[in-house]
Amino acid sequence: MKYIIAPRSSVIGNGIIPASPSIIDGQVILNENELKFKFPDMALHDIVAKVDGFIVSRVSALDFIKGRKSLTQIKQTENE
């Protein structure tokens, strides 16, 4: 399962209601199923671009939720 971190305003603007009400630094965390349900005919990377987000691992998503890593640290980790 892949997770996506994206700005809440962009997610809501595209008609996606996140399953989790948690908002961290203006960002929400979605799982790939939430996005594929809303846009079944689009590839995941296209949907992620549409909501101005990026794909992260489950561990990175949990690190962000728990406050162990900042958004910048996660972006650097995921790009390595």
mmCIF file of the N, C-alpha and C atoms, coordinates in Angstrom:
data_MODEL
# 
_entry.id   MODEL 
# 
loop_
_atom_site.group_PDB 
_atom_site.id 
_atom_site.type_symbol 
_atom_site.label_atom_id 
_atom_site.label_alt_id 
_atom_site.label_comp_id 
_atom_site.label_asym_id 
_atom_site.label_entity_id 
_atom_site.label_seq_id 
_atom_site.pdbx_PDB_ins_code 
_atom_site.Cartn_x 
_atom_site.Cartn_y 
_atom_site.Cartn_z 
_atom_site.occupancy 
_atom_site.B_iso_or_equiv 
_atom_site.pdbx_formal_charge 
_atom_site.auth_seq_id 
_atom_site.auth_comp_id 
_atom_site.auth_asym_id 
_atom_site.auth_atom_id 
_atom_site.pdbx_PDB_model_num 
ATOM 1   N N  . MET A 1 1  ? 0.850   -1.169 0.000   1.00 0.00 ? 1  MET A N  1 
ATOM 2   C CA . MET A 1 1  ? 0.000   0.000  0.000   1.00 0.00 ? 1  MET A CA 1 
ATOM 3   C C  . MET A 1 1  ? 0.896   1.232  0.000   1.00 0.00 ? 1  MET A C  1 
ATOM 4   N N  . LYS A 1 2  ? 0.583   2.163  -0.852  1.00 0.00 ? 2  LYS A N  1 
ATOM 5   C CA . LYS A 1 2  ? 1.322   3.414  -0.921  1.00 0.00 ? 2  LYS A CA 1 
ATOM 6   C C  . LYS A 1 2  ? 0.498   4.504  -0.250  1.00 0.00 ? 2  LYS A C  1 
ATOM 7   N N  . TYR A 1 3  ? 1.184   5.495  0.260   1.00 0.00 ? 3  TYR A N  1 
ATOM 8   C CA . TYR A 1 3  ? 0.537   6.620  0.921   1.00 0.00 ? 3  TYR A CA 1 
ATOM 9   C C  . TYR A 1 3  ? 0.951   7.900  0.228   1.00 0.00 ? 3  TYR A C  1 
ATOM 10  N N  . ILE A 1 4  ? 0.071   8.884  0.296   1.00 0.00 ? 4  ILE A N  1 
ATOM 11  C CA . ILE A 1 4  ? 0.299   10.144 -0.384  1.00 0.00 ? 4  ILE A CA 1 
ATOM 12  C C  . ILE A 1 4  ? 0.138   11.264 0.624   1.00 0.00 ? 4  ILE A C  1 
ATOM 13  N N  . ILE A 1 5  ? 1.095   12.176 0.641   1.00 0.00 ? 5  ILE A N  1 
ATOM 14  C CA . ILE A 1 5  ? 0.988   13.383 1.449   1.00 0.00 ? 5  ILE A CA 1 
ATOM 15  C C  . ILE A 1 5  ? 0.711   14.511 0.468   1.00 0.00 ? 5  ILE A C  1 
ATOM 16  N N  . ALA A 1 6  ? -0.360  15.256 0.723   1.00 0.00 ? 6  ALA A N  1 
ATOM 17  C CA . ALA A 1 6  ? -0.764  16.320 -0.196  1.00 0.00 ? 6  ALA A CA 1 
ATOM 18  C C  . ALA A 1 6  ? -1.410  17.458 0.591   1.00 0.00 ? 6  ALA A C  1 
ATOM 19  N N  . PRO A 1 7  ? -1.371  18.678 0.041   1.00 0.00 ? 7  PRO A N  1 
ATOM 20  C CA . PRO A 1 7  ? -2.028  19.803 0.704   1.00 0.00 ? 7  PRO A CA 1 
ATOM 21  C C  . PRO A 1 7  ? -3.534  19.564 0.808   1.00 0.00 ? 7  PRO A C  1 
ATOM 22  N N  . ARG A 1 8  ? -4.078  19.821 1.980   1.00 0.00 ? 8  ARG A N  1 
ATOM 23  C CA . ARG A 1 8  ? -5.507  19.605 2.213   1.00 0.00 ? 8  ARG A CA 1 
ATOM 24  C C  . ARG A 1 8  ? -6.352  20.400 1.220   1.00 0.00 ? 8  ARG A C  1 
ATOM 25  N N  . SER A 1 9  ? -5.977  21.640 0.958   1.00 0.00 ? 9  SER A N  1 
ATOM 26  C CA . SER A 1 9  ? -6.767  22.479 0.055   1.00 0.00 ? 9  SER A CA 1 
ATOM 27  C C  . SER A 1 9  ? -6.842  21.882 -1.344  1.00 0.00 ? 9  SER A C  1 
ATOM 28  N N  . SER A 1 10 ? -5.756  21.310 -1.814  1.00 0.00 ? 10 SER A N  1 
ATOM 29  C CA . SER A 1 10 ? -5.742  20.690 -3.139  1.00 0.00 ? 10 SER A CA 1 
ATOM 30  C C  . SER A 1 10 ? -6.575  19.417 -3.162  1.00 0.00 ? 10 SER A C  1 
ATOM 31  N N  . VAL A 1 11 ? -6.492  18.646 -2.096  1.00 0.00 ? 11 VAL A N  1 
ATOM 32  C CA . VAL A 1 11 ? -7.259  17.399 -2.004  1.00 0.00 ? 11 VAL A CA 1 
ATOM 33  C C  . VAL A 1 11 ? -8.754  17.705 -2.004  1.00 0.00 ? 11 VAL A C  1 
ATOM 34  N N  . ILE A 1 12 ? -9.172  18.617 -1.141  1.00 0.00 ? 12 ILE A N  1 
ATOM 35  C CA . ILE A 1 12 ? -10.585 18.996 -1.050  1.00 0.00 ? 12 ILE A CA 1 
ATOM 36  C C  . ILE A 1 12 ? -11.039 19.651 -2.354  1.00 0.00 ? 12 ILE A C  1 
ATOM 37  N N  . GLY A 1 13 ? -10.176 20.466 -2.951  1.00 0.00 ? 13 GLY A N  1 
ATOM 38  C CA . GLY A 1 13 ? -10.499 21.129 -4.214  1.00 0.00 ? 13 GLY A CA 1 
ATOM 39  C C  . GLY A 1 13 ? -10.751 20.161 -5.354  1.00 0.00 ? 13 GLY A C  1 
ATOM 40  N N  . ASN A 1 14 ? -10.190 18.971 -5.262  1.00 0.00 ? 14 ASN A N  1 
ATOM 41  C CA . ASN A 1 14 ? -10.398 17.942 -6.283  1.00 0.00 ? 14 ASN A CA 1 
ATOM 42  C C  . ASN A 1 14 ? -11.517 16.979 -5.914  1.00 0.00 ? 14 ASN A C  1 
ATOM 43  N N  . GLY A 1 15 ? -12.268 17.326 -4.878  1.00 0.00 ? 15 GLY A N  1 
ATOM 44  C CA . GLY A 1 15 ? -13.437 16.531 -4.515  1.00 0.00 ? 15 GLY A CA 1 
ATOM 45  C C  . GLY A 1 15 ? -13.150 15.280 -3.714  1.00 0.00 ? 15 GLY A C  1 
ATOM 46  N N  . ILE A 1 16 ? -11.977 15.200 -3.134  1.00 0.00 ? 16 ILE A N  1 
ATOM 47  C CA . ILE A 1 16 ? -11.612 14.034 -2.332  1.00 0.00 ? 16 ILE A CA 1 
ATOM 48  C C  . ILE A 1 16 ? -11.801 14.381 -0.862  1.00 0.00 ? 16 ILE A C  1 
ATOM 49  N N  . ILE A 1 17 ? -12.540 13.565 -0.165  1.00 0.00 ? 17 ILE A N  1 
ATOM 50  C CA . ILE A 1 17 ? -12.724 13.738 1.269   1.00 0.00 ? 17 ILE A CA 1 
ATOM 51  C C  . ILE A 1 17 ? -11.826 12.711 1.963   1.00 0.00 ? 17 ILE A C  1 
ATOM 52  N N  . PRO A 1 18 ? -10.775 13.168 2.639   1.00 0.00 ? 18 PRO A N  1 
ATOM 53  C CA . PRO A 1 18 ? -9.864  12.219 3.288   1.00 0.00 ? 18 PRO A CA 1 
ATOM 54  C C  . PRO A 1 18 ? -10.569 11.383 4.353   1.00 0.00 ? 18 PRO A C  1 
ATOM 55  N N  . ALA A 1 19 ? -10.210 10.110 4.434   1.00 0.00 ? 19 ALA A N  1 
ATOM 56  C CA . ALA A 1 19 ? -10.794 9.223  5.444   1.00 0.00 ? 19 ALA A CA 1 
ATOM 57  C C  . ALA A 1 19 ? -10.361 9.647  6.841   1.00 0.00 ? 19 ALA A C  1 
ATOM 58  N N  . SER A 1 20 ? -9.144  10.150 6.954   1.00 0.00 ? 20 SER A N  1 
ATOM 59  C CA . SER A 1 20 ? -8.634  10.601 8.245   1.00 0.00 ? 20 SER A CA 1 
ATOM 60  C C  . SER A 1 20 ? -8.825  12.111 8.367   1.00 0.00 ? 20 SER A C  1 
ATOM 61  N N  . PRO A 1 21 ? -9.343  12.572 9.485   1.00 0.00 ? 21 PRO A N  1 
ATOM 62  C CA . PRO A 1 21 ? -9.530  14.011 9.669   1.00 0.00 ? 21 PRO A CA 1 
ATOM 63  C C  . PRO A 1 21 ? -8.245  14.736 10.055  1.00 0.00 ? 21 PRO A C  1 
ATOM 64  N N  . SER A 1 22 ? -7.148  14.019 10.228  1.00 0.00 ? 22 SER A N  1 
ATOM 65  C CA . SER A 1 22 ? -5.893  14.622 10.672  1.00 0.00 ? 22 SER A CA 1 
ATOM 66  C C  . SER A 1 22 ? -5.312  15.547 9.614   1.00 0.00 ? 22 SER A C  1 
ATOM 67  N N  . ILE A 1 23 ? -4.958  16.744 10.062  1.00 0.00 ? 23 ILE A N  1 
ATOM 68  C CA . ILE A 1 23 ? -4.288  17.714 9.201   1.00 0.00 ? 23 ILE A CA 1 
ATOM 69  C C  . ILE A 1 23 ? -3.000  18.097 9.915   1.00 0.00 ? 23 ILE A C  1 
ATOM 70  N N  . ILE A 1 24 ? -1.877  17.897 9.263   1.00 0.00 ? 24 ILE A N  1 
ATOM 71  C CA . ILE A 1 24 ? -0.580  18.198 9.857   1.00 0.00 ? 24 ILE A CA 1 
ATOM 72  C C  . ILE A 1 24 ? 0.126   19.189 8.946   1.00 0.00 ? 24 ILE A C  1 
ATOM 73  N N  . ASP A 1 25 ? 0.397   20.373 9.471   1.00 0.00 ? 25 ASP A N  1 
ATOM 74  C CA . ASP A 1 25 ? 1.055   21.423 8.684   1.00 0.00 ? 25 ASP A CA 1 
ATOM 75  C C  . ASP A 1 25 ? 0.332   21.681 7.365   1.00 0.00 ? 25 ASP A C  1 
ATOM 76  N N  . GLY A 1 26 ? -0.995  21.625 7.379   1.00 0.00 ? 26 GLY A N  1 
ATOM 77  C CA . GLY A 1 26 ? -1.790  21.867 6.176   1.00 0.00 ? 26 GLY A CA 1 
ATOM 78  C C  . GLY A 1 26 ? -1.824  20.702 5.202   1.00 0.00 ? 26 GLY A C  1 
ATOM 79  N N  . GLN A 1 27 ? -1.247  19.578 5.599   1.00 0.00 ? 27 GLN A N  1 
ATOM 80  C CA . GLN A 1 27 ? -1.156  18.404 4.735   1.00 0.00 ? 27 GLN A CA 1 
ATOM 81  C C  . GLN A 1 27 ? -2.063  17.297 5.256   1.00 0.00 ? 27 GLN A C  1 
ATOM 82  N N  . VAL A 1 28 ? -2.556  16.482 4.363   1.00 0.00 ? 28 VAL A N  1 
ATOM 83  C CA . VAL A 1 28 ? -3.311  15.292 4.741   1.00 0.00 ? 28 VAL A CA 1 
ATOM 84  C C  . VAL A 1 28 ? -2.596  14.071 4.177   1.00 0.00 ? 28 VAL A C  1 
ATOM 85  N N  . ILE A 1 29 ? -2.858  12.937 4.794   1.00 0.00 ? 29 ILE A N  1 
ATOM 86  C CA . ILE A 1 29 ? -2.268  11.686 4.334   1.00 0.00 ? 29 ILE A CA 1 
ATOM 87  C C  . ILE A 1 29 ? -3.389  10.799 3.824   1.00 0.00 ? 29 ILE A C  1 
ATOM 88  N N  . LEU A 1 30 ? -3.231  10.345 2.600   1.00 0.00 ? 30 LEU A N  1 
ATOM 89  C CA . LEU A 1 30 ? -4.227  9.490  1.956   1.00 0.00 ? 30 LEU A CA 1 
ATOM 90  C C  . LEU A 1 30 ? -3.568  8.169  1.596   1.00 0.00 ? 30 LEU A C  1 
ATOM 91  N N  . ASN A 1 31 ? -4.357  7.123  1.514   1.00 0.00 ? 31 ASN A N  1 
ATOM 92  C CA . ASN A 1 31 ? -3.786  5.893  0.972   1.00 0.00 ? 31 ASN A CA 1 
ATOM 93  C C  . ASN A 1 31 ? -4.203  5.807  -0.498  1.00 0.00 ? 31 ASN A C  1 
ATOM 94  N N  . GLU A 1 32 ? -3.514  4.978  -1.232  1.00 0.00 ? 32 GLU A N  1 
ATOM 95  C CA . GLU A 1 32 ? -3.751  4.927  -2.674  1.00 0.00 ? 32 GLU A CA 1 
ATOM 96  C C  . GLU A 1 32 ? -5.181  4.537  -3.024  1.00 0.00 ? 32 GLU A C  1 
ATOM 97  N N  . ASN A 1 33 ? -5.837  3.751  -2.176  1.00 0.00 ? 33 ASN A N  1 
ATOM 98  C CA . ASN A 1 33 ? -7.214  3.343  -2.463  1.00 0.00 ? 33 ASN A CA 1 
ATOM 99  C C  . ASN A 1 33 ? -8.185  4.517  -2.456  1.00 0.00 ? 33 ASN A C  1 
ATOM 100 N N  . GLU A 1 34 ? -7.951  5.490  -1.574  1.00 0.00 ? 34 GLU A N  1 
ATOM 101 C CA . GLU A 1 34 ? -8.810  6.673  -1.537  1.00 0.00 ? 34 GLU A CA 1 
ATOM 102 C C  . GLU A 1 34 ? -8.756  7.423  -2.867  1.00 0.00 ? 34 GLU A C  1 
ATOM 103 N N  . LEU A 1 35 ? -7.570  7.513  -3.435  1.00 0.00 ? 35 LEU A N  1 
ATOM 104 C CA . LEU A 1 35 ? -7.410  8.235  -4.697  1.00 0.00 ? 35 LEU A CA 1 
ATOM 105 C C  . LEU A 1 35 ? -7.929  7.426  -5.876  1.00 0.00 ? 35 LEU A C  1 
ATOM 106 N N  . LYS A 1 36 ? -7.651  6.137  -5.877  1.00 0.00 ? 36 LYS A N  1 
ATOM 107 C CA . LYS A 1 36 ? -8.119  5.291  -6.984  1.00 0.00 ? 36 LYS A CA 1 
ATOM 108 C C  . LYS A 1 36 ? -9.635  5.148  -6.986  1.00 0.00 ? 36 LYS A C  1 
ATOM 109 N N  . PHE A 1 37 ? -10.264 5.254  -5.813  1.00 0.00 ? 37 PHE A N  1 
ATOM 110 C CA . PHE A 1 37 ? -11.724 5.206  -5.738  1.00 0.00 ? 37 PHE A CA 1 
ATOM 111 C C  . PHE A 1 37 ? -12.325 6.427  -6.425  1.00 0.00 ? 37 PHE A C  1 
ATOM 112 N N  . LYS A 1 38 ? -11.722 7.592  -6.199  1.00 0.00 ? 38 LYS A N  1 
ATOM 113 C CA . LYS A 1 38 ? -12.244 8.834  -6.781  1.00 0.00 ? 38 LYS A CA 1 
ATOM 114 C C  . LYS A 1 38 ? -11.914 8.929  -8.274  1.00 0.00 ? 38 LYS A C  1 
ATOM 115 N N  . PHE A 1 39 ? -10.743 8.471  -8.664  1.00 0.00 ? 39 PHE A N  1 
ATOM 116 C CA . PHE A 1 39 ? -10.293 8.558  -10.061 1.00 0.00 ? 39 PHE A CA 1 
ATOM 117 C C  . PHE A 1 39 ? -9.879  7.170  -10.561 1.00 0.00 ? 39 PHE A C  1 
ATOM 118 N N  . PRO A 1 40 ? -10.825 6.270  -10.792 1.00 0.00 ? 40 PRO A N  1 
ATOM 119 C CA . PRO A 1 40 ? -10.486 4.879  -11.139 1.00 0.00 ? 40 PRO A CA 1 
ATOM 120 C C  . PRO A 1 40 ? -9.775  4.707  -12.483 1.00 0.00 ? 40 PRO A C  1 
ATOM 121 N N  . ASP A 1 41 ? -9.925  5.656  -13.389 1.00 0.00 ? 41 ASP A N  1 
ATOM 122 C CA . ASP A 1 41 ? -9.331  5.507  -14.719 1.00 0.00 ? 41 ASP A CA 1 
ATOM 123 C C  . ASP A 1 41 ? -7.966  6.175  -14.852 1.00 0.00 ? 41 ASP A C  1 
ATOM 124 N N  . MET A 1 42 ? -7.457  6.743  -13.769 1.00 0.00 ? 42 MET A N  1 
ATOM 125 C CA . MET A 1 42 ? -6.175  7.446  -13.820 1.00 0.00 ? 42 MET A CA 1 
ATOM 126 C C  . MET A 1 42 ? -5.092  6.627  -13.123 1.00 0.00 ? 42 MET A C  1 
ATOM 127 N N  . ALA A 1 43 ? -3.859  6.773  -13.602 1.00 0.00 ? 43 ALA A N  1 
ATOM 128 C CA . ALA A 1 43 ? -2.715  6.133  -12.944 1.00 0.00 ? 43 ALA A CA 1 
ATOM 129 C C  . ALA A 1 43 ? -2.409  6.886  -11.648 1.00 0.00 ? 43 ALA A C  1 
ATOM 130 N N  . LEU A 1 44 ? -1.856  6.184  -10.677 1.00 0.00 ? 44 LEU A N  1 
ATOM 131 C CA . LEU A 1 44 ? -1.595  6.787  -9.372  1.00 0.00 ? 44 LEU A CA 1 
ATOM 132 C C  . LEU A 1 44 ? -0.711  8.022  -9.479  1.00 0.00 ? 44 LEU A C  1 
ATOM 133 N N  . HIS A 1 45 ? 0.360   7.966  -10.272 1.00 0.00 ? 45 HIS A N  1 
ATOM 134 C CA . HIS A 1 45 ? 1.254   9.127  -10.364 1.00 0.00 ? 45 HIS A CA 1 
ATOM 135 C C  . HIS A 1 45 ? 0.546   10.336 -10.982 1.00 0.00 ? 45 HIS A C  1 
ATOM 136 N N  . ASP A 1 46 ? -0.423  10.115 -11.864 1.00 0.00 ? 46 ASP A N  1 
ATOM 137 C CA . ASP A 1 46 ? -1.196  11.223 -12.434 1.00 0.00 ? 46 ASP A CA 1 
ATOM 138 C C  . ASP A 1 46 ? -2.120  11.844 -11.388 1.00 0.00 ? 46 ASP A C  1 
ATOM 139 N N  . ILE A 1 47 ? -2.711  11.000 -10.556 1.00 0.00 ? 47 ILE A N  1 
ATOM 140 C CA . ILE A 1 47 ? -3.590  11.500 -9.494  1.00 0.00 ? 47 ILE A CA 1 
ATOM 141 C C  . ILE A 1 47 ? -2.771  12.292 -8.480  1.00 0.00 ? 47 ILE A C  1 
ATOM 142 N N  . VAL A 1 48 ? -1.607  11.778 -8.135  1.00 0.00 ? 48 VAL A N  1 
ATOM 143 C CA . VAL A 1 48 ? -0.740  12.455 -7.169  1.00 0.00 ? 48 VAL A CA 1 
ATOM 144 C C  . VAL A 1 48 ? -0.345  13.835 -7.698  1.00 0.00 ? 48 VAL A C  1 
ATOM 145 N N  . ALA A 1 49 ? -0.033  13.926 -8.972  1.00 0.00 ? 49 ALA A N  1 
ATOM 146 C CA . ALA A 1 49 ? 0.292   15.219 -9.570  1.00 0.00 ? 49 ALA A CA 1 
ATOM 147 C C  . ALA A 1 49 ? -0.915  16.152 -9.540  1.00 0.00 ? 49 ALA A C  1 
ATOM 148 N N  . LYS A 1 50 ? -2.089  15.613 -9.742  1.00 0.00 ? 50 LYS A N  1 
ATOM 149 C CA . LYS A 1 50 ? -3.325  16.406 -9.746  1.00 0.00 ? 50 LYS A CA 1 
ATOM 150 C C  . LYS A 1 50 ? -3.579  17.056 -8.389  1.00 0.00 ? 50 LYS A C  1 
ATOM 151 N N  . VAL A 1 51 ? -3.250  16.342 -7.300  1.00 0.00 ? 51 VAL A N  1 
ATOM 152 C CA . VAL A 1 51 ? -3.470  16.884 -5.955  1.00 0.00 ? 51 VAL A CA 1 
ATOM 153 C C  . VAL A 1 51 ? -2.202  17.526 -5.379  1.00 0.00 ? 51 VAL A C  1 
ATOM 154 N N  . ASP A 1 52 ? -1.166  17.672 -6.203  1.00 0.00 ? 52 ASP A N  1 
ATOM 155 C CA . ASP A 1 52 ? 0.082   18.322 -5.805  1.00 0.00 ? 52 ASP A CA 1 
ATOM 156 C C  . ASP A 1 52 ? 0.717   17.642 -4.597  1.00 0.00 ? 52 ASP A C  1 
ATOM 157 N N  . GLY A 1 53 ? 0.714   16.317 -4.605  1.00 0.00 ? 53 GLY A N  1 
ATOM 158 C CA . GLY A 1 53 ? 1.267   15.569 -3.485  1.00 0.00 ? 53 GLY A CA 1 
ATOM 159 C C  . GLY A 1 53 ? 2.466   14.751 -3.900  1.00 0.00 ? 53 GLY A C  1 
ATOM 160 N N  . PHE A 1 54 ? 2.882   13.858 -3.013  1.00 0.00 ? 54 PHE A N  1 
ATOM 161 C CA . PHE A 1 54 ? 3.958   12.938 -3.348  1.00 0.00 ? 54 PHE A CA 1 
ATOM 162 C C  . PHE A 1 54 ? 3.746   11.623 -2.620  1.00 0.00 ? 54 PHE A C  1 
ATOM 163 N N  . ILE A 1 55 ? 4.258   10.568 -3.215  1.00 0.00 ? 55 ILE A N  1 
ATOM 164 C CA . ILE A 1 55 ? 4.076   9.216  -2.696  1.00 0.00 ? 55 ILE A CA 1 
ATOM 165 C C  . ILE A 1 55 ? 5.156   8.930  -1.654  1.00 0.00 ? 55 ILE A C  1 
ATOM 166 N N  . VAL A 1 56 ? 4.718   8.335  -0.535  1.00 0.00 ? 56 VAL A N  1 
ATOM 167 C CA . VAL A 1 56 ? 5.650   7.962  0.524   1.00 0.00 ? 56 VAL A CA 1 
ATOM 168 C C  . VAL A 1 56 ? 5.359   6.527  0.973   1.00 0.00 ? 56 VAL A C  1 
ATOM 169 N N  . SER A 1 57 ? 6.306   5.968  1.680   1.00 0.00 ? 57 SER A N  1 
ATOM 170 C CA . SER A 1 57 ? 6.114   4.630  2.246   1.00 0.00 ? 57 SER A CA 1 
ATOM 171 C C  . SER A 1 57 ? 5.246   4.721  3.497   1.00 0.00 ? 57 SER A C  1 
ATOM 172 N N  . ARG A 1 58 ? 4.803   3.579  3.963   1.00 0.00 ? 58 ARG A N  1 
ATOM 173 C CA . ARG A 1 58 ? 3.999   3.533  5.190   1.00 0.00 ? 58 ARG A CA 1 
ATOM 174 C C  . ARG A 1 58 ? 4.805   4.056  6.376   1.00 0.00 ? 58 ARG A C  1 
ATOM 175 N N  . VAL A 1 59 ? 6.072   3.690  6.441   1.00 0.00 ? 59 VAL A N  1 
ATOM 176 C CA . VAL A 1 59 ? 6.938   4.127  7.536   1.00 0.00 ? 59 VAL A CA 1 
ATOM 177 C C  . VAL A 1 59 ? 7.078   5.648  7.534   1.00 0.00 ? 59 VAL A C  1 
ATOM 178 N N  . SER A 1 60 ? 7.296   6.236  6.363   1.00 0.00 ? 60 SER A N  1 
ATOM 179 C CA . SER A 1 60 ? 7.420   7.689  6.276   1.00 0.00 ? 60 SER A CA 1 
ATOM 180 C C  . SER A 1 60 ? 6.116   8.383  6.638   1.00 0.00 ? 60 SER A C  1 
ATOM 181 N N  . ALA A 1 61 ? 5.000   7.813  6.217   1.00 0.00 ? 61 ALA A N  1 
ATOM 182 C CA . ALA A 1 61 ? 3.699   8.390  6.579   1.00 0.00 ? 61 ALA A CA 1 
ATOM 183 C C  . ALA A 1 61 ? 3.525   8.381  8.093   1.00 0.00 ? 61 ALA A C  1 
ATOM 184 N N  . LEU A 1 62 ? 3.887   7.280  8.740   1.00 0.00 ? 62 LEU A N  1 
ATOM 185 C CA . LEU A 1 62 ? 3.787   7.202  10.201  1.00 0.00 ? 62 LEU A CA 1 
ATOM 186 C C  . LEU A 1 62 ? 4.754   8.161  10.888  1.00 0.00 ? 62 LEU A C  1 
ATOM 187 N N  . ASP A 1 63 ? 5.962   8.300  10.359  1.00 0.00 ? 63 ASP A N  1 
ATOM 188 C CA . ASP A 1 63 ? 6.921   9.257  10.918  1.00 0.00 ? 63 ASP A CA 1 
ATOM 189 C C  . ASP A 1 63 ? 6.359   10.674 10.868  1.00 0.00 ? 63 ASP A C  1 
ATOM 190 N N  . PHE A 1 64 ? 5.698   11.018 9.787   1.00 0.00 ? 64 PHE A N  1 
ATOM 191 C CA . PHE A 1 64 ? 5.106   12.348 9.639   1.00 0.00 ? 64 PHE A CA 1 
ATOM 192 C C  . PHE A 1 64 ? 3.946   12.532 10.615  1.00 0.00 ? 64 PHE A C  1 
ATOM 193 N N  . ILE A 1 65 ? 3.077   11.538 10.709  1.00 0.00 ? 65 ILE A N  1 
ATOM 194 C CA . ILE A 1 65 ? 1.923   11.610 11.612  1.00 0.00 ? 65 ILE A CA 1 
ATOM 195 C C  . ILE A 1 65 ? 2.378   11.752 13.065  1.00 0.00 ? 65 ILE A C  1 
ATOM 196 N N  . LYS A 1 66 ? 3.371   10.988 13.450  1.00 0.00 ? 66 LYS A N  1 
ATOM 197 C CA . LYS A 1 66 ? 3.847   10.984 14.841  1.00 0.00 ? 66 LYS A CA 1 
ATOM 198 C C  . LYS A 1 66 ? 4.773   12.153 15.156  1.00 0.00 ? 66 LYS A C  1 
ATOM 199 N N  . GLY A 1 67 ? 5.154   12.934 14.132  1.00 0.00 ? 67 GLY A N  1 
ATOM 200 C CA . GLY A 1 67 ? 6.023   14.080 14.363  1.00 0.00 ? 67 GLY A CA 1 
ATOM 201 C C  . GLY A 1 67 ? 7.493   13.736 14.480  1.00 0.00 ? 67 GLY A C  1 
ATOM 202 N N  . ARG A 1 68 ? 7.868   12.540 14.081  1.00 0.00 ? 68 ARG A N  1 
ATOM 203 C CA . ARG A 1 68 ? 9.274   12.138 14.144  1.00 0.00 ? 68 ARG A CA 1 
ATOM 204 C C  . ARG A 1 68 ? 10.096  12.753 13.017  1.00 0.00 ? 68 ARG A C  1 
ATOM 205 N N  . LYS A 1 69 ? 9.435   13.079 11.919  1.00 0.00 ? 69 LYS A N  1 
ATOM 206 C CA . LYS A 1 69 ? 10.119  13.706 10.785  1.00 0.00 ? 69 LYS A CA 1 
ATOM 207 C C  . LYS A 1 69 ? 9.243   14.817 10.226  1.00 0.00 ? 69 LYS A C  1 
ATOM 208 N N  . SER A 1 70 ? 9.914   15.853 9.744   1.00 0.00 ? 70 SER A N  1 
ATOM 209 C CA . SER A 1 70 ? 9.195   16.956 9.101   1.00 0.00 ? 70 SER A CA 1 
ATOM 210 C C  . SER A 1 70 ? 8.916   16.601 7.641   1.00 0.00 ? 70 SER A C  1 
ATOM 211 N N  . LEU A 1 71 ? 8.096   17.400 7.019   1.00 0.00 ? 71 LEU A N  1 
ATOM 212 C CA . LEU A 1 71 ? 7.776   17.193 5.612   1.00 0.00 ? 71 LEU A CA 1 
ATOM 213 C C  . LEU A 1 71 ? 9.041   17.265 4.755   1.00 0.00 ? 71 LEU A C  1 
ATOM 214 N N  . THR A 1 72 ? 9.920   18.205 5.064   1.00 0.00 ? 72 THR A N  1 
ATOM 215 C CA . THR A 1 72 ? 11.175  18.348 4.326   1.00 0.00 ? 72 THR A CA 1 
ATOM 216 C C  . THR A 1 72 ? 12.053  17.110 4.484   1.00 0.00 ? 72 THR A C  1 
ATOM 217 N N  . GLN A 1 73 ? 12.155  16.602 5.712   1.00 0.00 ? 73 GLN A N  1 
ATOM 218 C CA . GLN A 1 73 ? 12.960  15.398 5.946   1.00 0.00 ? 73 GLN A CA 1 
ATOM 219 C C  . GLN A 1 73 ? 12.402  14.198 5.189   1.00 0.00 ? 73 GLN A C  1 
ATOM 220 N N  . ILE A 1 74 ? 11.097  14.078 5.156   1.00 0.00 ? 74 ILE A N  1 
ATOM 221 C CA . ILE A 1 74 ? 10.475  12.953 4.453   1.00 0.00 ? 74 ILE A CA 1 
ATOM 222 C C  . ILE A 1 74 ? 10.715  13.062 2.956   1.00 0.00 ? 74 ILE A C  1 
ATOM 223 N N  . LYS A 1 75 ? 10.586  14.260 2.410   1.00 0.00 ? 75 LYS A N  1 
ATOM 224 C CA . LYS A 1 75 ? 10.843  14.442 0.975   1.00 0.00 ? 75 LYS A CA 1 
ATOM 225 C C  . LYS A 1 75 ? 12.277  14.050 0.640   1.00 0.00 ? 75 LYS A C  1 
ATOM 226 N N  . GLN A 1 76 ? 13.222  14.432 1.485   1.00 0.00 ? 76 GLN A N  1 
ATOM 227 C CA . GLN A 1 76 ? 14.625  14.075 1.249   1.00 0.00 ? 76 GLN A CA 1 
ATOM 228 C C  . GLN A 1 76 ? 14.828  12.568 1.342   1.00 0.00 ? 76 GLN A C  1 
ATOM 229 N N  . THR A 1 77 ? 14.224  11.937 2.332   1.00 0.00 ? 77 THR A N  1 
ATOM 230 C CA . THR A 1 77 ? 14.352  10.494 2.524   1.00 0.00 ? 77 THR A CA 1 
ATOM 231 C C  . THR A 1 77 ? 13.767  9.731  1.348   1.00 0.00 ? 77 THR A C  1 
ATOM 232 N N  . GLU A 1 78 ? 12.597  10.142 0.885   1.00 0.00 ? 78 GLU A N  1 
ATOM 233 C CA . GLU A 1 78 ? 11.924  9.440  -0.207  1.00 0.00 ? 78 GLU A CA 1 
ATOM 234 C C  . GLU A 1 78 ? 12.650  9.622  -1.533  1.00 0.00 ? 78 GLU A C  1 
ATOM 235 N N  . ASN A 1 79 ? 13.403  10.706 -1.685  1.00 0.00 ? 79 ASN A N  1 
ATOM 236 C CA . ASN A 1 79 ? 14.119  10.950 -2.938  1.00 0.00 ? 79 ASN A CA 1 
ATOM 237 C C  . ASN A 1 79 ? 15.460  10.227 -3.000  1.00 0.00 ? 79 ASN A C  1 
ATOM 238 N N  . GLU A 1 80 ? 15.917  9.684  -1.887  1.00 0.00 ? 80 GLU A N  1 
ATOM 239 C CA . GLU A 1 80 ? 17.225  9.004  -1.869  1.00 0.00 ? 80 GLU A CA 1 
ATOM 240 C C  . GLU A 1 80 ? 17.159  7.635  -2.483  1.00 0.00 ? 80 GLU A C  1 
# 
